[in-house]
Amino acid sequence: MTEMPTWEEFMIPTLRVLSDGQVRTRRDLCPRVARDVQLTDEQTKEVLASGQYLYENRIGWGLSFLTNVGALARPTRGNYTITDAGRQVLERFPGGVREHELRALGEDPNSPIRAYEATAPRAAPPSSPLSPESSSMTPTEQVQGGVARIHEEVASELLLRLQGKDPGFFEEAVVQLLLAMGYGGTTGSGSVTQLSNDGGIDGVIDQDVLGLSRVYIQAKRYGNDNVVQRPDVQGFVGALSGKADSGVFITTSRFSEGARTYADSVPTRIILIDGKRLADLMIRYGVGVQVRETYSIVEIDEDFFA
């Protein structure tokens, strides 16, 4: 191997290493993949500005993508194992596979590969987030596209983490998010209601000290295949009767058309936030995430030279 593989070129070696059926941690997996592609000592020591090893970063991108499309499973946090879909990908593309090829497979209803689900808006999808030489975009566009891609992967991970926690944790996270968005005002507060007797209301945010203005919350921690239906929203509207004329219904999955139509038709103002929007809001308002790196883009100060 003369050049460092791109993140796409690391995907098949990763599947090959995991083809023995073992569950491996990322820390255990990375050096095995490096040996599989015969990285040199110099290549394994290349680092990014953040100090992270470049090859580990690229393998990490591949791991995230392969997990998203169902070629890998994550039985526990930080542990990976190959799936039947992953074995089929390895058999079909033994010499290497590209992102667009797996995306195309995901569009086939008969394919074991899942459709790639971007959980955040993506401005201009680069062919590879770490290989700007293969893109005709300007450097600024490459940075923006890279940030959007990172947000996609983090958003996907956020939903997986939330779905893996108990309902009480999710309800608390939702309250924290709305407070971070400013709905608690400068002196307001928020809390999770009693789990055993919440009457369909999972959280309450007081927007003033006396609690005269309140935001009522319903939170459903559902898997991706469990859609929030109309009766769920109807129940929330019923729970609000006599308390408020508006509320926020948040889920980690999505809402059926019937649920959305009903929410639009009732006098009670109901805001529906599905998993994609939830993850986007958590990233935007810094809930459940932290800033890892900050980059500054500079330009000439024309006033200085005036």
Contacts in CASP RR format, 6 or more apart in sequence:
PFRMAT RR
TARGET T0000
AUTHOR 0000-0000-0000
METHOD contacts of the structure
MODEL  1
MTEMPTWEEFMIPTLRVLSDGQVRTRRDLCPRVARDVQLTDEQTKEVLAS
GQYLYENRIGWGLSFLTNVGALARPTRGNYTITDAGRQVLERFPGGVREH
ELRALGEDPNSPIRAYEATAPRAAPPSSPLSPESSSMTPTEQVQGGVARI
HEEVASELLLRLQGKDPGFFEEAVVQLLLAMGYGGTTGSGSVTQLSNDGG
IDGVIDQDVLGLSRVYIQAKRYGNDNVVQRPDVQGFVGALSGKADSGVFI
TTSRFSEGARTYADSVPTRIILIDGKRLADLMIRYGVGVQVRETYSIVEI
DEDFFA
1 37 0 8 1.000
1 38 0 8 1.000
1 39 0 8 1.000
1 40 0 8 1.000
1 43 0 8 1.000
4 39 0 8 1.000
4 43 0 8 1.000
4 46 0 8 1.000
4 54 0 8 1.000
4 55 0 8 1.000
4 58 0 8 1.000
5 13 0 8 1.000
5 37 0 8 1.000
5 55 0 8 1.000
5 58 0 8 1.000
6 58 0 8 1.000
6 128 0 8 1.000
6 130 0 8 1.000
6 131 0 8 1.000
7 58 0 8 1.000
7 59 0 8 1.000
7 60 0 8 1.000
7 61 0 8 1.000
7 62 0 8 1.000
7 65 0 8 1.000
7 128 0 8 1.000
7 129 0 8 1.000
7 130 0 8 1.000
8 62 0 8 1.000
8 97 0 8 1.000
8 98 0 8 1.000
8 99 0 8 1.000
8 128 0 8 1.000
9 37 0 8 1.000
9 96 0 8 1.000
10 33 0 8 1.000
10 37 0 8 1.000
10 55 0 8 1.000
10 58 0 8 1.000
10 59 0 8 1.000
10 60 0 8 1.000
10 61 0 8 1.000
10 62 0 8 1.000
11 62 0 8 1.000
11 65 0 8 1.000
11 66 0 8 1.000
11 96 0 8 1.000
11 97 0 8 1.000
12 89 0 8 1.000
12 90 0 8 1.000
12 93 0 8 1.000
12 94 0 8 1.000
12 95 0 8 1.000
12 96 0 8 1.000
12 97 0 8 1.000
13 33 0 8 1.000
13 36 0 8 1.000
13 37 0 8 1.000
14 29 0 8 1.000
14 33 0 8 1.000
14 59 0 8 1.000
14 62 0 8 1.000
14 63 0 8 1.000
14 66 0 8 1.000
14 72 0 8 1.000
15 66 0 8 1.000
15 71 0 8 1.000
15 72 0 8 1.000
15 82 0 8 1.000
15 86 0 8 1.000
15 87 0 8 1.000
15 89 0 8 1.000
15 90 0 8 1.000
16 36 0 8 1.000
16 90 0 8 1.000
17 24 0 8 1.000
17 29 0 8 1.000
17 32 0 8 1.000
17 33 0 8 1.000
17 36 0 8 1.000
18 24 0 8 1.000
18 29 0 8 1.000
18 72 0 8 1.000
18 80 0 8 1.000
18 81 0 8 1.000
18 82 0 8 1.000
19 82 0 8 1.000
19 87 0 8 1.000
19 90 0 8 1.000
21 81 0 8 1.000
21 82 0 8 1.000
22 81 0 8 1.000
23 75 0 8 1.000
23 79 0 8 1.000
23 80 0 8 1.000
23 81 0 8 1.000
24 32 0 8 1.000
24 79 0 8 1.000
24 80 0 8 1.000
24 81 0 8 1.000
25 78 0 8 1.000
25 79 0 8 1.000
25 80 0 8 1.000
26 56 0 8 1.000
26 59 0 8 1.000
26 60 0 8 1.000
26 63 0 8 1.000
26 78 0 8 1.000
26 80 0 8 1.000
29 59 0 8 1.000
29 63 0 8 1.000
29 80 0 8 1.000
30 53 0 8 1.000
30 55 0 8 1.000
30 56 0 8 1.000
30 59 0 8 1.000
31 44 0 8 1.000
33 55 0 8 1.000
33 59 0 8 1.000
34 43 0 8 1.000
34 44 0 8 1.000
34 55 0 8 1.000
39 55 0 8 1.000
43 54 0 8 1.000
43 55 0 8 1.000
44 53 0 8 1.000
44 55 0 8 1.000
45 53 0 8 1.000
46 53 0 8 1.000
46 54 0 8 1.000
46 55 0 8 1.000
47 53 0 8 1.000
47 54 0 8 1.000
48 54 0 8 1.000
48 57 0 8 1.000
49 293 0 8 1.000
50 292 0 8 1.000
50 293 0 8 1.000
57 130 0 8 1.000
58 130 0 8 1.000
61 129 0 8 1.000
61 130 0 8 1.000
61 153 0 8 1.000
63 72 0 8 1.000
63 80 0 8 1.000
64 153 0 8 1.000
64 156 0 8 1.000
64 157 0 8 1.000
65 99 0 8 1.000
65 102 0 8 1.000
65 116 0 8 1.000
65 153 0 8 1.000
66 72 0 8 1.000
66 86 0 8 1.000
67 73 0 8 1.000
67 74 0 8 1.000
67 80 0 8 1.000
68 114 0 8 1.000
68 116 0 8 1.000
68 117 0 8 1.000
68 153 0 8 1.000
68 156 0 8 1.000
69 85 0 8 1.000
69 102 0 8 1.000
69 103 0 8 1.000
69 105 0 8 1.000
69 106 0 8 1.000
69 113 0 8 1.000
69 114 0 8 1.000
69 115 0 8 1.000
69 116 0 8 1.000
70 83 0 8 1.000
70 85 0 8 1.000
70 86 0 8 1.000
70 112 0 8 1.000
70 113 0 8 1.000
70 114 0 8 1.000
71 82 0 8 1.000
71 83 0 8 1.000
71 85 0 8 1.000
71 86 0 8 1.000
71 89 0 8 1.000
71 102 0 8 1.000
71 113 0 8 1.000
72 80 0 8 1.000
72 81 0 8 1.000
72 82 0 8 1.000
72 83 0 8 1.000
72 86 0 8 1.000
73 80 0 8 1.000
73 81 0 8 1.000
73 82 0 8 1.000
73 83 0 8 1.000
74 80 0 8 1.000
74 81 0 8 1.000
74 160 0 8 1.000
75 81 0 8 1.000
82 90 0 8 1.000
83 112 0 8 1.000
84 112 0 8 1.000
85 112 0 8 1.000
85 113 0 8 1.000
85 114 0 8 1.000
86 112 0 8 1.000
86 113 0 8 1.000
88 112 0 8 1.000
88 113 0 8 1.000
89 97 0 8 1.000
89 102 0 8 1.000
89 105 0 8 1.000
89 113 0 8 1.000
93 101 0 8 1.000
99 127 0 8 1.000
99 128 0 8 1.000
100 127 0 8 1.000
102 113 0 8 1.000
102 116 0 8 1.000
103 115 0 8 1.000
103 116 0 8 1.000
105 111 0 8 1.000
105 113 0 8 1.000
106 113 0 8 1.000
106 114 0 8 1.000
106 115 0 8 1.000
106 116 0 8 1.000
107 115 0 8 1.000
117 156 0 8 1.000
117 224 0 8 1.000
118 152 0 8 1.000
119 152 0 8 1.000
119 155 0 8 1.000
119 156 0 8 1.000
119 158 0 8 1.000
119 159 0 8 1.000
119 275 0 8 1.000
119 276 0 8 1.000
119 279 0 8 1.000
119 280 0 8 1.000
120 148 0 8 1.000
120 151 0 8 1.000
120 152 0 8 1.000
120 155 0 8 1.000
120 276 0 8 1.000
120 279 0 8 1.000
120 280 0 8 1.000
120 283 0 8 1.000
121 148 0 8 1.000
121 280 0 8 1.000
122 145 0 8 1.000
122 148 0 8 1.000
122 149 0 8 1.000
122 152 0 8 1.000
123 144 0 8 1.000
123 145 0 8 1.000
123 148 0 8 1.000
124 137 0 8 1.000
124 141 0 8 1.000
124 144 0 8 1.000
124 145 0 8 1.000
124 148 0 8 1.000
125 145 0 8 1.000
125 149 0 8 1.000
126 132 0 8 1.000
126 135 0 8 1.000
126 137 0 8 1.000
126 142 0 8 1.000
126 145 0 8 1.000
126 146 0 8 1.000
126 149 0 8 1.000
127 134 0 8 1.000
127 135 0 8 1.000
128 134 0 8 1.000
128 135 0 8 1.000
129 145 0 8 1.000
129 146 0 8 1.000
129 149 0 8 1.000
129 150 0 8 1.000
132 139 0 8 1.000
132 142 0 8 1.000
135 142 0 8 1.000
137 145 0 8 1.000
140 297 0 8 1.000
143 295 0 8 1.000
143 297 0 8 1.000
151 280 0 8 1.000
151 283 0 8 1.000
154 279 0 8 1.000
154 283 0 8 1.000
154 289 0 8 1.000
155 276 0 8 1.000
155 279 0 8 1.000
155 280 0 8 1.000
155 282 0 8 1.000
155 283 0 8 1.000
156 279 0 8 1.000
158 279 0 8 1.000
158 282 0 8 1.000
158 283 0 8 1.000
158 288 0 8 1.000
158 289 0 8 1.000
159 224 0 8 1.000
159 252 0 8 1.000
159 275 0 8 1.000
159 278 0 8 1.000
159 279 0 8 1.000
162 169 0 8 1.000
162 170 0 8 1.000
162 173 0 8 1.000
162 221 0 8 1.000
162 252 0 8 1.000
162 278 0 8 1.000
163 221 0 8 1.000
163 222 0 8 1.000
163 223 0 8 1.000
163 224 0 8 1.000
163 252 0 8 1.000
164 221 0 8 1.000
165 173 0 8 1.000
165 221 0 8 1.000
166 221 0 8 1.000
167 195 0 8 1.000
167 219 0 8 1.000
167 221 0 8 1.000
168 192 0 8 1.000
168 195 0 8 1.000
170 219 0 8 1.000
170 221 0 8 1.000
170 252 0 8 1.000
171 192 0 8 1.000
171 202 0 8 1.000
171 203 0 8 1.000
171 217 0 8 1.000
171 219 0 8 1.000
172 192 0 8 1.000
173 282 0 8 1.000
173 287 0 8 1.000
173 288 0 8 1.000
174 202 0 8 1.000
174 203 0 8 1.000
174 217 0 8 1.000
174 219 0 8 1.000
174 250 0 8 1.000
175 190 0 8 1.000
175 191 0 8 1.000
175 192 0 8 1.000
175 203 0 8 1.000
175 205 0 8 1.000
175 217 0 8 1.000
176 287 0 8 1.000
177 278 0 8 1.000
177 281 0 8 1.000
177 282 0 8 1.000
177 285 0 8 1.000
177 287 0 8 1.000
178 184 0 8 1.000
178 190 0 8 1.000
178 205 0 8 1.000
178 215 0 8 1.000
178 217 0 8 1.000
178 248 0 8 1.000
179 189 0 8 1.000
179 190 0 8 1.000
179 205 0 8 1.000
180 285 0 8 1.000
180 286 0 8 1.000
180 287 0 8 1.000
181 281 0 8 1.000
181 285 0 8 1.000
183 205 0 8 1.000
183 207 0 8 1.000
183 215 0 8 1.000
184 190 0 8 1.000
184 205 0 8 1.000
184 206 0 8 1.000
184 207 0 8 1.000
184 215 0 8 1.000
185 207 0 8 1.000
185 208 0 8 1.000
187 208 0 8 1.000
187 209 0 8 1.000
188 205 0 8 1.000
188 206 0 8 1.000
188 207 0 8 1.000
188 208 0 8 1.000
188 209 0 8 1.000
188 211 0 8 1.000
189 205 0 8 1.000
189 206 0 8 1.000
190 203 0 8 1.000
190 204 0 8 1.000
190 205 0 8 1.000
190 206 0 8 1.000
191 203 0 8 1.000
191 204 0 8 1.000
191 205 0 8 1.000
192 202 0 8 1.000
192 203 0 8 1.000
193 199 0 8 1.000
193 201 0 8 1.000
193 202 0 8 1.000
193 203 0 8 1.000
193 204 0 8 1.000
199 239 0 8 1.000
200 218 0 8 1.000
200 235 0 8 1.000
200 236 0 8 1.000
200 239 0 8 1.000
201 216 0 8 1.000
201 217 0 8 1.000
201 218 0 8 1.000
201 236 0 8 1.000
201 239 0 8 1.000
201 240 0 8 1.000
201 243 0 8 1.000
202 217 0 8 1.000
202 218 0 8 1.000
202 219 0 8 1.000
203 216 0 8 1.000
203 217 0 8 1.000
203 219 0 8 1.000
204 214 0 8 1.000
204 215 0 8 1.000
204 216 0 8 1.000
204 217 0 8 1.000
205 214 0 8 1.000
205 215 0 8 1.000
205 217 0 8 1.000
206 213 0 8 1.000
206 214 0 8 1.000
207 213 0 8 1.000
207 214 0 8 1.000
207 215 0 8 1.000
214 243 0 8 1.000
214 244 0 8 1.000
215 246 0 8 1.000
215 247 0 8 1.000
215 248 0 8 1.000
216 239 0 8 1.000
216 240 0 8 1.000
216 243 0 8 1.000
216 244 0 8 1.000
216 246 0 8 1.000
216 247 0 8 1.000
216 248 0 8 1.000
217 247 0 8 1.000
217 248 0 8 1.000
217 249 0 8 1.000
217 250 0 8 1.000
218 232 0 8 1.000
218 236 0 8 1.000
218 239 0 8 1.000
218 247 0 8 1.000
218 248 0 8 1.000
218 249 0 8 1.000
218 250 0 8 1.000
219 250 0 8 1.000
219 251 0 8 1.000
220 228 0 8 1.000
220 232 0 8 1.000
220 249 0 8 1.000
220 250 0 8 1.000
220 251 0 8 1.000
220 252 0 8 1.000
220 253 0 8 1.000
221 251 0 8 1.000
221 252 0 8 1.000
222 228 0 8 1.000
222 251 0 8 1.000
222 252 0 8 1.000
222 253 0 8 1.000
223 252 0 8 1.000
223 253 0 8 1.000
224 253 0 8 1.000
225 253 0 8 1.000
226 253 0 8 1.000
227 253 0 8 1.000
227 254 0 8 1.000
227 255 0 8 1.000
227 256 0 8 1.000
227 259 0 8 1.000
228 249 0 8 1.000
228 251 0 8 1.000
228 253 0 8 1.000
228 254 0 8 1.000
228 255 0 8 1.000
228 256 0 8 1.000
228 259 0 8 1.000
229 256 0 8 1.000
229 258 0 8 1.000
229 259 0 8 1.000
230 256 0 8 1.000
230 258 0 8 1.000
230 259 0 8 1.000
230 261 0 8 1.000
230 262 0 8 1.000
232 249 0 8 1.000
232 259 0 8 1.000
233 249 0 8 1.000
233 255 0 8 1.000
233 259 0 8 1.000
233 262 0 8 1.000
233 263 0 8 1.000
233 270 0 8 1.000
233 272 0 8 1.000
234 262 0 8 1.000
236 247 0 8 1.000
236 249 0 8 1.000
236 270 0 8 1.000
237 266 0 8 1.000
237 268 0 8 1.000
237 270 0 8 1.000
240 246 0 8 1.000
240 247 0 8 1.000
240 268 0 8 1.000
245 267 0 8 1.000
245 268 0 8 1.000
245 269 0 8 1.000
246 268 0 8 1.000
246 269 0 8 1.000
246 270 0 8 1.000
246 271 0 8 1.000
247 268 0 8 1.000
247 269 0 8 1.000
247 270 0 8 1.000
247 271 0 8 1.000
248 270 0 8 1.000
248 271 0 8 1.000
248 273 0 8 1.000
249 255 0 8 1.000
249 263 0 8 1.000
249 270 0 8 1.000
249 271 0 8 1.000
249 272 0 8 1.000
249 273 0 8 1.000
250 273 0 8 1.000
250 278 0 8 1.000
251 273 0 8 1.000
251 274 0 8 1.000
251 275 0 8 1.000
251 278 0 8 1.000
252 275 0 8 1.000
252 278 0 8 1.000
253 274 0 8 1.000
253 275 0 8 1.000
254 274 0 8 1.000
254 275 0 8 1.000
254 276 0 8 1.000
255 263 0 8 1.000
255 272 0 8 1.000
255 274 0 8 1.000
259 272 0 8 1.000
260 272 0 8 1.000
263 270 0 8 1.000
263 272 0 8 1.000
273 281 0 8 1.000
281 287 0 8 1.000
282 288 0 8 1.000
282 289 0 8 1.000
283 289 0 8 1.000
END
